[in-house]
């Protein structure tokens, strides 16, 4: 298990912002919960006001479920380009399902994806990513704010 600190997050998010900046996205969609912190910070860095979210469930703690569930919907009225953001493409199941779902529902919209981490064993490679993961990532927002640490 590898701890991922706020300082790493800040530096890597700035790298990710630099990668996607020229694409001029209209909307950011966070894959909740993992993509929420990243989508907020990227929206600030890219000056994008329209931030939406889709909630998925694939993991219980570190245990992977058999089936992914997608909750929620999005509104892309008059939108051309959307950036879908998550923390990691681990198995790739989540991003793969979300991207298929969005592309199936909104055929006229261009969708790209971005993550902080990508595992080479993932079935889905994000369009933009910063780090290759080879271990379970323990993000600071998962460790530093749990009730036991207060």
Residue pairs with C-beta under 8 A, 6 or more apart in sequence:
1 135
1 136
1 137
1 138
2 133
2 135
2 136
2 137
2 138
3 138
3 140
3 143
4 116
4 137
4 138
4 139
4 140
5 140
6 140
6 144
9 37
9 38
9 41
9 116
9 139
9 140
12 116
12 130
12 131
13 38
13 41
13 42
13 45
13 116
14 45
15 130
16 38
16 42
16 114
16 116
16 128
16 129
16 130
17 42
17 45
17 46
19 114
19 128
19 130
20 42
20 46
20 83
20 112
20 114
20 128
21 46
23 81
23 83
23 112
24 81
25 46
25 48
25 81
25 82
25 83
25 112
26 48
26 50
26 79
26 80
26 81
26 82
27 48
27 50
27 51
27 52
27 74
27 76
27 79
27 81
27 82
27 83
28 39
28 42
28 43
28 46
28 48
28 50
28 51
28 52
28 82
28 83
28 84
28 85
29 39
29 51
29 52
29 53
29 54
29 74
29 82
29 83
29 84
29 85
29 102
30 36
30 38
30 39
30 40
30 51
30 52
30 53
30 54
30 85
30 86
31 53
31 54
31 55
31 56
31 84
31 85
31 86
31 94
31 95
31 98
32 53
32 54
32 55
32 56
33 55
34 86
34 87
34 88
34 139
35 53
35 84
35 85
35 86
35 87
36 53
37 87
37 141
38 85
38 86
38 87
38 116
39 51
39 53
39 85
40 51
42 48
42 83
42 85
42 114
43 49
43 51
50 79
52 74
52 75
53 72
54 70
54 71
54 72
54 73
54 74
54 98
54 101
54 102
55 70
55 71
55 72
56 68
56 69
56 70
56 71
56 94
56 97
56 98
57 65
57 68
57 69
57 71
58 64
58 65
58 68
58 69
58 91
58 93
58 94
59 65
62 136
64 91
68 93
68 94
68 97
70 97
70 98
70 101
73 105
74 82
74 102
74 105
74 106
76 82
76 106
76 109
79 109
80 109
80 110
81 109
81 110
81 112
82 102
82 106
82 109
82 110
82 111
82 112
83 111
83 112
83 113
83 114
84 95
84 98
84 99
84 102
84 111
84 112
84 113
84 114
85 113
85 114
85 115
86 94
86 95
86 98
86 113
86 114
86 115
86 126
87 115
87 116
87 117
87 137
87 139
88 115
88 116
88 117
88 118
88 119
88 133
88 137
89 95
89 113
89 115
89 117
89 118
89 119
89 122
89 124
89 125
89 126
89 129
90 117
90 119
90 122
90 133
91 119
91 121
91 122
91 123
92 119
92 122
92 123
92 124
92 125
93 123
93 124
95 113
95 115
95 122
95 124
95 126
96 123
96 124
99 111
99 113
99 124
102 109
102 111
103 109
103 111
112 127
112 128
113 124
113 126
113 127
113 128
114 126
114 127
114 128
114 129
115 126
115 128
115 129
115 130
116 129
116 130
116 131
117 129
117 130
117 131
117 132
117 133
117 137
118 125
118 126
118 129
118 131
118 132
118 133
119 132
119 133
119 134
120 132
143 149
